[in-house]
């Protein structure tokens, strides 16, 4: 109850995720679960081809541009983290 008293009404209804947001989140979850980050580049390409075919069927409301953007985001997400460059002073 104490938490409810401290809430401030925002006047906005809670937002629902768009189909693109749902597809992006699902793709990122698949990438993490399937170990795509640690796989060879040719395996990643094959995995993305198959997964994007699935996503195209699952999220038929997405446009070609959104599907292309989704693949680009997924490809970037699947790349290993880059270390910080150290500067020599």
Secondary structure in CASP SS format (residue, H / E / C, confidence):
PFRMAT SS
TARGET T0000
AUTHOR 0000-0000-0000
METHOD secondary structure of the structure
MODEL  1
X C 1.00
X H 1.00
X H 1.00
X H 1.00
X H 1.00
X H 1.00
X C 1.00
X C 1.00
X C 1.00
X C 1.00
X C 1.00
X C 1.00
X C 1.00
X C 1.00
X C 1.00
X C 1.00
X C 1.00
X C 1.00
X H 1.00
X H 1.00
X H 1.00
X H 1.00
X H 1.00
X H 1.00
X H 1.00
X H 1.00
X H 1.00
X H 1.00
X H 1.00
X H 1.00
X H 1.00
X H 1.00
X H 1.00
X H 1.00
X C 1.00
X H 1.00
X H 1.00
X H 1.00
X C 1.00
X C 1.00
X H 1.00
X H 1.00
X H 1.00
X H 1.00
X H 1.00
X H 1.00
X H 1.00
X H 1.00
X H 1.00
X H 1.00
X H 1.00
X H 1.00
X H 1.00
X H 1.00
X H 1.00
X H 1.00
X H 1.00
X H 1.00
X C 1.00
X C 1.00
X C 1.00
X C 1.00
X C 1.00
X H 1.00
X H 1.00
X H 1.00
X H 1.00
X H 1.00
X H 1.00
X H 1.00
X H 1.00
X H 1.00
X H 1.00
X H 1.00
X H 1.00
X H 1.00
X H 1.00
X H 1.00
X C 1.00
X C 1.00
X C 1.00
X C 1.00
X C 1.00
X C 1.00
X C 1.00
X C 1.00
X C 1.00
X C 1.00
X C 1.00
END
